[in-house]
Amino acid sequence: MNPILQTLKELNISEEKIRELFKALTENPMMAMGLISQLGIPPEKLQLIMSTVLSSPSIIKEAVEELGLDFDAVEKAKEALRPKE
């Protein structure tokens, strides 16, 4: 199991909330940040998740695919957030 998903499940975050979070991540990363704050993840666990993502960015893709969501949507959302030149 993906370490991010495993950590969220260990924190008793429901499958529904996890899917909602990753769906938001694929559609609107800024909205996903708001959802993360609402989940009540202890700071030390959130820091662990963030360091895992920073050291291995592909882990997000793996989690999205494991949840059966569209990773291409994540890439499109990232593009939308990049400043236009």
C-alpha positions in Angstrom: 0.0 0.0 0.0 1.1 3.5 -0.8 2.8 5.1 2.4 0.6 8.2 2.2 -2.6 6.2 2.0 -1.4 3.9 4.8 -0.6 6.9 7.1 -4.0 8.5 6.4 -5.8 5.2 7.1 -3.7 4.7 10.3 -5.0 8.2 11.4 -8.6 6.8 10.9 -9.3 9.0 8.0 -12.2 7.4 6.1 -11.8 6.0 2.6 -14.3 8.6 1.5 -12.3 11.5 2.9 -9.1 10.2 1.3 -10.7 9.9 -2.1 -12.2 13.4 -1.7 -8.7 14.7 -0.8 -7.0 13.1 -3.8 -9.8 14.1 -6.1 -9.4 17.7 -5.0 -5.7 17.3 -5.5 -6.3 16.3 -9.1 -8.8 19.1 -9.8 -7.7 22.0 -7.6 -4.5 21.6 -5.5 -5.3 24.8 -3.6 -8.6 23.3 -2.5 -6.8 20.2 -1.4 -4.7 22.2 1.0 -7.9 23.4 2.7 -9.1 19.8 3.0 -5.9 18.7 4.5 -6.2 21.3 7.3 -9.8 20.1 8.0 -8.6 16.5 8.5 -6.9 17.3 11.8 -3.7 15.5 10.9 -1.2 15.9 13.8 1.7 18.1 12.7 4.3 15.4 13.1 2.3 13.1 10.8 1.7 15.8 8.3 5.4 16.6 8.3 6.2 12.9 7.7 3.8 12.9 4.7 5.3 16.1 3.3 8.9 14.9 3.6 7.9 11.6 1.9 6.3 13.5 -1.0 9.3 15.8 -1.3 11.8 13.0 -1.3 9.7 10.9 -3.7 7.2 13.0 -5.7 6.2 9.9 -7.7 4.4 8.7 -4.6 1.5 11.1 -5.4 1.1 9.5 -8.8 1.1 6.0 -7.1 -1.6 7.1 -4.6 -3.8 8.6 -7.3 -3.5 5.5 -9.4 -4.1 3.2 -6.4 -7.3 5.2 -5.7 -8.4 4.8 -9.4 -8.2 8.5 -10.1 -6.9 10.3 -13.2 -3.3 11.3 -12.8 -3.4 13.4 -16.0 -5.7 15.7 -14.2 -3.0 16.2 -11.5 -0.6 17.3 -14.3 -3.2 19.7 -15.7 -3.8 21.2 -12.3 -0.1 21.8 -11.8 0.1 23.5 -15.2 -2.8 25.8 -14.2 -0.9 26.9 -11.1 2.3 27.8 -12.9 2.7 31.5 -13.5 2.2 32.6 -17.1 5.2 34.3 -18.7 
